[in-house]
Each structure stands twice: as C-alpha cells, then as structure tokens.
Amino acid sequence: MKKASVLYGSSEPSKGATALYRKLGVNSDDWKSQVRVNPFTPLIYFKGDRKKSLEVASKSLDMTEDELKLYAVPFFLAD
C-alpha cells in the first residue's frame, strides 16, 4: 500500500482545494507546507485512479463525465 505524499485542502474559505502539504521524501514522515495553513483546516487524501473513479461515479449517477466534473473538486480533475 502506498503512503500519501500530498495532502490537499483549502487554505481559505473562498479558495478551492490545492496541495497544502507534501512529504519531504519517500521514506520520510516529515511534511512541508506549500502555503500558509490555518489551524483546523480539513485535509483531503485521494487514493486511487481518478479517471476510473469519474467513470464509475458518472455511470452510477447516470450523468456524463462532463456533467459530473462540474461538481468535482478542482484538485481531483488535475493531472
């Protein structure tokens, strides 16, 4: 199982989710903040194939992938 190397969240209420923390190294337990982060900011970790997740979700919700993308968090759509 891979360990997280990036944690996402919103640094301000008016901003979308972006990378807030990155792991310093593959075997490291230390993290470096990418921006100033407010205390108690919820963090998001995504594990999996984003494209496959969009395909499965669009089928289960009976929506096209383009319709579904309108509801997705911006970081989820980034390559």
DRENPA-3360 file (N, C-alpha, C; in nm, 2 decimals, always signed):
BEGIN
1 = MKKASVLY = +0.08/-0.12/+0.00/+0.00/+0.00/+0.00/+0.09/+0.12/+0.00 ~ +0.06/+0.22/-0.09/+0.14/+0.34/-0.09/+0.09/+0.43/+0.02 ~ +0.19/+0.51/+0.07/+0.15/+0.61/+0.17/+0.13/+0.74/+0.10 ~ +0.05/+0.83/+0.16/+0.02/+0.96/+0.10/+0.15/+1.04/+0.09 ~ +0.16/+1.12/-0.02/+0.28/+1.21/-0.04/+0.23/+1.35/-0.05 ~ +0.10/+1.37/-0.08/+0.04/+1.50/-0.09/-0.09/+1.50/-0.01 ~ -0.11/+1.61/+0.06/-0.24/+1.63/+0.13/-0.30/+1.76/+0.08 ~ -0.43/+1.75/+0.04/-0.50/+1.87/-0.02/-0.59/+1.93/+0.08;
9 = GSSEPSKG = -0.63/+2.05/+0.05/-0.73/+2.12/+0.14/-0.74/+2.26/+0.08 ~ -0.83/+2.34/+0.15/-0.85/+2.48/+0.11/-0.78/+2.57/+0.22 ~ -0.69/+2.65/+0.18/-0.62/+2.74/+0.27/-0.71/+2.85/+0.32 ~ -0.81/+2.89/+0.24/-0.90/+2.99/+0.27/-1.04/+2.95/+0.23 ~ -1.15/+2.99/+0.30/-1.28/+2.95/+0.26/-1.32/+2.98/+0.12 ~ -1.27/+3.09/+0.06/-1.31/+3.13/-0.07/-1.22/+3.06/-0.18 ~ -1.13/+2.98/-0.14/-1.04/+2.91/-0.24/-1.08/+2.76/-0.25 ~ -1.05/+2.71/-0.37/-1.07/+2.57/-0.39/-0.96/+2.49/-0.33;
17 = ATALYRKL = -0.97/+2.36/-0.34/-0.87/+2.27/-0.28/-0.74/+2.27/-0.36 ~ -0.63/+2.28/-0.29/-0.49/+2.28/-0.36/-0.40/+2.19/-0.27 ~ -0.28/+2.17/-0.32/-0.19/+2.09/-0.23/-0.14/+2.18/-0.12 ~ -0.16/+2.13/+0.00/-0.12/+2.21/+0.12/+0.00/+2.16/+0.18 ~ +0.02/+2.03/+0.18/+0.14/+1.96/+0.24/+0.20/+1.86/+0.14 ~ +0.33/+1.85/+0.13/+0.40/+1.75/+0.06/+0.50/+1.68/+0.15 ~ +0.51/+1.55/+0.13/+0.61/+1.48/+0.21/+0.75/+1.51/+0.16 ~ +0.84/+1.52/+0.26/+0.98/+1.56/+0.22/+1.06/+1.46/+0.14;
25 = GVNSDDWK = +1.02/+1.33/+0.16/+1.09/+1.22/+0.09/+1.01/+1.10/+0.10 ~ +1.04/+1.00/+0.01/+0.97/+0.88/+0.00/+0.96/+0.80/+0.13 ~ +1.07/+0.80/+0.21/+1.07/+0.72/+0.33/+1.06/+0.81/+0.45 ~ +1.03/+0.94/+0.43/+1.02/+1.04/+0.54/+0.88/+1.04/+0.60 ~ +0.88/+1.08/+0.73/+0.75/+1.11/+0.79/+0.73/+1.25/+0.81 ~ +0.82/+1.33/+0.75/+0.81/+1.48/+0.77/+0.74/+1.54/+0.65 ~ +0.66/+1.65/+0.68/+0.58/+1.71/+0.58/+0.62/+1.86/+0.57 ~ +0.61/+1.92/+0.45/+0.64/+2.06/+0.43/+0.52/+2.13/+0.38;
33 = SQVRVNPF = +0.48/+2.24/+0.44/+0.36/+2.31/+0.40/+0.39/+2.39/+0.27 ~ +0.30/+2.39/+0.18/+0.32/+2.46/+0.05/+0.27/+2.60/+0.06 ~ +0.18/+2.63/+0.14/+0.12/+2.76/+0.17/+0.10/+2.78/+0.32 ~ +0.06/+2.89/+0.36/+0.03/+2.91/+0.50/-0.11/+2.84/+0.52 ~ -0.11/+2.76/+0.62/-0.23/+2.68/+0.65/-0.29/+2.72/+0.79 ~ -0.42/+2.75/+0.79/-0.49/+2.79/+0.91/-0.51/+2.66/+1.00 ~ -0.50/+2.68/+1.13/-0.53/+2.57/+1.22/-0.67/+2.51/+1.19 ~ -0.68/+2.38/+1.21/-0.81/+2.30/+1.20/-0.86/+2.30/+1.05;
41 = TPLIYFKG = -0.77/+2.32/+0.95/-0.81/+2.31/+0.81/-0.82/+2.16/+0.78 ~ -0.94/+2.12/+0.73/-0.96/+1.98/+0.69/-0.87/+1.95/+0.57 ~ -0.81/+1.83/+0.58/-0.72/+1.78/+0.48/-0.78/+1.67/+0.40 ~ -0.75/+1.65/+0.27/-0.80/+1.55/+0.19/-0.69/+1.47/+0.13 ~ -0.70/+1.34/+0.13/-0.61/+1.25/+0.07/-0.68/+1.16/-0.03 ~ -0.64/+1.16/-0.15/-0.70/+1.08/-0.25/-0.61/+0.96/-0.29 ~ -0.67/+0.84/-0.28/-0.60/+0.72/-0.32/-0.68/+0.65/-0.43 ~ -0.62/+0.63/-0.54/-0.69/+0.56/-0.65/-0.67/+0.63/-0.78;
49 = DRKKSLEV = -0.73/+0.57/-0.88/-0.73/+0.62/-1.02/-0.84/+0.72/-1.04 ~ -0.80/+0.84/-1.06/-0.90/+0.95/-1.08/-1.00/+0.93/-1.19 ~ -0.94/+0.89/-1.31/-1.02/+0.87/-1.43/-1.12/+0.76/-1.41 ~ -1.08/+0.65/-1.35/-1.17/+0.53/-1.32/-1.28/+0.57/-1.23 ~ -1.24/+0.65/-1.12/-1.34/+0.70/-1.03/-1.45/+0.78/-1.09 ~ -1.40/+0.87/-1.18/-1.50/+0.95/-1.26/-1.59/+0.87/-1.34 ~ -1.54/+0.77/-1.41/-1.62/+0.68/-1.49/-1.72/+0.61/-1.41 ~ -1.68/+0.55/-1.30/-1.77/+0.47/-1.21/-1.88/+0.57/-1.15;
57 = ASKSLDMT = -1.84/+0.68/-1.11/-1.94/+0.78/-1.05/-2.04/+0.83/-1.15 ~ -1.99/+0.86/-1.27/-2.08/+0.91/-1.37/-2.18/+0.80/-1.41 ~ -2.14/+0.67/-1.42/-2.24/+0.56/-1.45/-2.34/+0.55/-1.34 ~ -2.29/+0.55/-1.21/-2.38/+0.52/-1.10/-2.48/+0.64/-1.08 ~ -2.44/+0.76/-1.12/-2.53/+0.87/-1.11/-2.61/+0.91/-1.23 ~ -2.58/+0.82/-1.34/-2.65/+0.84/-1.47/-2.62/+0.98/-1.52 ~ -2.50/+1.02/-1.52/-2.45/+1.15/-1.57/-2.34/+1.13/-1.67 ~ -2.31/+1.23/-1.76/-2.19/+1.22/-1.84/-2.08/+1.26/-1.75;
65 = EDELKLYA = -1.96/+1.22/-1.80/-1.84/+1.26/-1.72/-1.83/+1.42/-1.71 ~ -1.86/+1.48/-1.82/-1.85/+1.63/-1.82/-1.95/+1.69/-1.72 ~ -2.07/+1.63/-1.71/-2.17/+1.68/-1.61/-2.11/+1.66/-1.47 ~ -2.06/+1.54/-1.45/-2.00/+1.51/-1.32/-1.89/+1.60/-1.28 ~ -1.80/+1.64/-1.37/-1.69/+1.72/-1.35/-1.73/+1.86/-1.30 ~ -1.85/+1.90/-1.33/-1.90/+2.03/-1.27/-1.91/+2.03/-1.12 ~ -1.92/+1.91/-1.06/-1.94/+1.90/-0.92/-1.81/+1.86/-0.85 ~ -1.71/+1.82/-0.92/-1.59/+1.77/-0.86/-1.50/+1.88/-0.81;
73 = VPFFLAD = -1.42/+1.85/-0.71/-1.33/+1.95/-0.65/-1.22/+1.97/-0.75 ~ -1.17/+2.09/-0.77/-1.07/+2.12/-0.88/-0.94/+2.03/-0.87 ~ -0.89/+2.00/-0.75/-0.77/+1.92/-0.75/-0.79/+1.78/-0.80 ~ -0.92/+1.73/-0.79/-0.95/+1.60/-0.83/-0.94/+1.58/-0.99 ~ -0.95/+1.70/-1.06/-0.95/+1.70/-1.20/-0.81/+1.72/-1.26 ~ -0.72/+1.77/-1.17/-0.58/+1.80/-1.22/-0.51/+1.67/-1.25 ~ -0.42/+1.68/-1.35/-0.34/+1.56/-1.38/-0.21/+1.56/-1.30;
% end
